[in-house]
Amino acid sequence: MSALVEAVDVSVRFQFDRQRRVVTPQLARLRRSGPSALGLDGVTLEFAPGDTVALLGESGSGKTTLLRTLAGVLVPDGGSLRVEGRVASLLSTGAGLMSELTGRENAYLLGVLEGLTAQESEAALPAIAERSELGAAFELPVSSYSEGMRGRLGFASAVVRRPGLLLLDEVHQALDHSFRAKVEATAREVAAGGGIVVAAGHDHALLERLCTRAIWLRHGAVAMDADFASARAAYLGAIAA
């Protein structure tokens, strides 16, 4: 489960069209480009095996953008990024899920899209059903699921193959207390096995239980990288000033 993350001067820029919709550079040329904005601005950091890192900052500070960049959802516009280890993420309760398919069918499809063979994805389904604790709902269409149930399915599908890098956005706060405890236990297992956990959110009590280190992001840049208590104190002091 070992993993490694190295980012050097990483920047991510969002391009908008004239109607202020986010577009790719190709679509920007077709639709006539509008303004742009930096999501990440020269971020340099390094995560080693066993690191548990919280991302702190106000809404819009770049926490989710950094997680999505580490997950490979966003590609840096500048700098270099190296990510080693299998990535598992819970960044959105509905990410990758098709509402018309059942929980079982979605879990199978997510496995295949991740690169599993049909046989491997099928073999993983009992473990996903057990870990998700969805019971009979595992056989029902996802359109009937609550946000918490979608989160359960997404998380169980993501971690069934022991990830090296576990990414958690504040979406896990939509989970009920019993399943949130399972997420925390999984995060500790990942770190203890030589993996890396990176979690973002505004629930500092939860983040402190999970993480020993914190990165305070401000306007897309790293304002501080320190132990959790020091980074939190600096962040809270800045927003209270």
VOGU-3710 file (C-alpha; in Angstrom, 3 decimals, decimal comma):
1> msalveavdv> 0,000/0,000/0,000  3,033/2,328/0,004  2,609/5,639/-1,772  4,419/8,879/-2,537  3,321/12,355/-3,581  5,662/15,086/-4,809  4,344/18,382/-6,152  6,655/21,177/-7,292  5,219/24,596/-8,160  1,915/23,035/-9,282
11> svrfqfdrqr> -0,681/25,411/-10,681  -4,200/24,749/-11,949  -6,076/27,397/-13,932  -9,793/27,313/-14,652  -10,852/28,757/-18,002  -14,382/30,110/-18,469  -16,354/30,916/-21,597  -18,284/34,139/-22,128  -21,182/32,731/-20,064  -18,708/31,962/-17,219
21> rvvtpqlarl> -18,999/28,205/-17,653  -15,852/26,175/-16,976  -14,495/24,898/-20,280  -11,488/23,041/-21,640  -8,949/25,055/-23,684  -10,364/23,509/-26,865  -13,933/24,497/-26,012  -12,758/27,933/-24,936  -11,564/28,574/-28,498  -14,868/27,389/-29,953
31> rrsgpsalgl> -17,112/29,271/-27,528  -14,968/32,407/-27,255  -13,078/32,372/-24,004  -13,915/34,545/-21,048  -12,030/35,119/-17,802  -9,816/32,596/-16,062  -8,975/31,958/-12,412  -6,210/30,148/-10,551  -7,387/27,170/-8,528  -3,865/26,300/-7,355
41> dgvtlefapg> -0,996/28,765/-7,387  2,515/27,340/-7,207  1,843/24,543/-4,724  4,929/22,644/-3,559  4,569/19,736/-1,121  5,699/16,195/-0,423  3,831/13,328/1,238  5,672/10,203/2,372  4,415/6,739/3,359  2,464/6,907/6,608
51> dtvallgesg> 1,610/10,613/6,321  -1,863/11,730/7,394  -2,512/15,250/6,151  -5,443/17,608/6,646  -6,190/20,405/4,179  -7,406/23,521/5,993  -8,749/26,741/4,522  -11,835/28,725/3,751  -14,254/27,663/1,025  -12,630/28,407/-2,317
61> sgkttllrtl> -9,095/28,212/-0,936  -8,117/25,297/-3,196  -8,679/22,248/-0,979  -10,979/20,375/-3,355  -8,928/21,454/-6,372  -5,804/19,981/-4,783  -7,589/16,717/-3,982  -8,930/16,451/-7,524  -5,464/17,133/-8,910  -3,947/14,405/-6,743
71> agvlvpdggs> -6,720/12,064/-7,909  -5,927/12,776/-11,558  -9,279/14,431/-12,237  -7,538/17,737/-12,963  -4,255/18,108/-14,837  -1,784/20,772/-13,658  -1,232/23,709/-16,003  2,198/24,319/-14,534  4,807/22,622/-12,375  5,341/18,899/-11,888
81> lrvegrvasl> 3,331/16,297/-9,994  4,362/12,758/-9,110  1,856/10,380/-7,504  2,782/6,782/-6,737  0,402/4,171/-5,372  -3,190/3,229/-6,122  -5,517/6,131/-5,466  -8,912/5,782/-3,779  -11,052/8,847/-3,267  -14,359/9,978/-1,846
91> lstgaglmse> -14,655/13,435/-3,357  -18,341/13,447/-4,252  -21,155/11,141/-3,212  -22,407/10,837/-6,778  -19,059/10,649/-8,569  -19,094/7,902/-11,196  -22,482/6,531/-10,153  -25,261/5,959/-12,675  -28,660/6,513/-11,085  -30,532/4,004/-13,229
101> ltgrenayll> -28,202/1,145/-12,276  -28,342/-0,792/-9,014  -25,678/-0,537/-6,337  -24,301/-3,907/-7,453  -24,178/-2,865/-11,103  -22,501/0,434/-10,234  -19,897/-1,312/-8,065  -19,126/-3,711/-10,907  -18,831/-0,893/-13,446  -16,581/1,190/-11,179
111> gvlegltaqe> -14,239/-1,767/-10,843  -14,018/-2,275/-14,598  -13,440/1,445/-15,188  -10,624/1,306/-12,643  -8,924/-1,382/-14,694  -10,120/-4,617/-13,108  -11,009/-7,517/-15,349  -14,653/-8,548/-15,477  -13,842/-11,523/-13,261  -11,929/-9,406/-10,714
121> seaalpaiae> -14,703/-6,833/-10,536  -17,317/-9,560/-10,065  -15,227/-11,212/-7,353  -14,996/-7,932/-5,406  -18,770/-7,451/-5,191  -19,398/-9,472/-1,989  -16,733/-7,459/-0,143  -18,206/-4,181/-1,411  -21,715/-5,223/-0,401  -20,490/-6,117/3,090
131> rselgaafel> -18,364/-2,990/3,561  -21,083/-0,630/2,298  -23,619/-2,051/4,775  -26,399/-1,264/2,301  -28,165/-4,572/2,827  -31,017/-5,189/0,382  -30,544/-1,678/-1,042  -27,399/-2,947/-2,795  -29,765/-4,519/-5,347  -31,862/-1,356/-5,837
141> pvssysegmr> -31,294/1,505/-8,310  -29,002/4,232/-7,006  -31,734/6,762/-7,842  -33,466/5,555/-4,662  -30,377/6,203/-2,493  -29,861/9,045/-0,059  -26,612/11,051/-0,206  -25,269/9,001/2,669  -26,050/5,725/0,904  -24,293/6,951/-2,236
151> grlgfasavv> -21,318/7,836/-0,091  -21,297/4,344/1,430  -21,332/2,717/-2,010  -18,667/5,020/-3,411  -16,349/4,561/-0,451  -16,743/0,781/-0,306  -16,045/0,523/-4,033  -12,993/2,779/-3,779  -11,200/1,053/-0,902  -11,930/-2,597/-1,649
161> rrpgllllde> -8,440/-2,965/-3,195  -6,308/-1,522/-0,359  -5,329/1,925/-1,709  -1,935/3,546/-1,258  -3,347/7,079/-1,362  -6,734/7,774/0,242  -8,330/11,145/-0,547  -11,333/12,349/1,453  -13,274/15,543/0,846  -15,818/16,970/3,267
171> vhqaldhsfr> -18,467/14,855/1,523  -17,764/12,110/4,118  -19,537/14,332/6,625  -22,803/13,333/4,935  -22,280/9,810/6,252  -23,943/8,675/9,444  -21,848/8,303/12,587  -21,445/4,528/12,426  -20,172/4,529/8,857  -18,011/7,593/9,472
181> akveatarev> -16,250/5,515/12,134  -15,592/2,895/9,464  -14,089/5,550/7,186  -11,815/6,686/10,015  -10,747/3,104/10,745  -9,960/2,535/7,065  -7,897/5,727/6,955  -5,835/4,563/9,924  -5,299/1,176/8,280  -4,064/2,857/5,091
191> aagggivvaa> -1,560/5,015/6,988  -0,405/2,144/9,206  0,256/0,060/6,094  2,535/2,669/4,558  -0,119/4,557/2,615  -1,001/8,245/2,655  -4,249/9,872/3,788  -5,220/13,386/2,690  -8,494/14,770/4,061  -10,175/18,145/3,599
201> ghdhallerl> -13,087/19,743/5,409  -14,249/22,122/8,106  -14,828/19,543/10,854  -11,567/20,145/12,685  -12,333/17,632/15,438  -12,661/14,879/12,850  -9,581/16,010/10,937  -7,539/16,109/14,128  -8,488/12,496/14,874  -7,343/11,460/11,410
211> ctraiwlrhg> -4,320/13,661/10,760  -1,093/14,670/12,476  -0,075/17,194/9,816  -1,994/20,010/8,170  -1,592/22,257/5,159  -3,340/25,613/5,290  -4,327/26,758/1,814  -5,083/30,391/1,060  -6,103/31,640/-2,399  -4,803/28,429/-3,942
221> avamdadfas> -1,359/28,669/-2,360  0,240/26,988/0,655  0,122/29,445/3,548  1,509/26,975/6,102  2,607/23,333/6,294  3,056/22,177/9,888  1,723/19,914/12,600  -2,072/19,973/12,835  -2,348/22,100/15,982  0,043/24,796/14,710
231> araaylgaia> -1,530/25,056/11,260  -5,054/25,181/12,671  -4,114/27,889/15,158  -2,541/30,008/12,424  -5,538/29,533/10,117  -8,150/30,335/12,771  -6,128/33,309/13,941  -5,953/34,703/10,417  -9,671/34,435/9,709  -10,516/35,945/13,102
241> a> -8,261/38,958/12,571
//
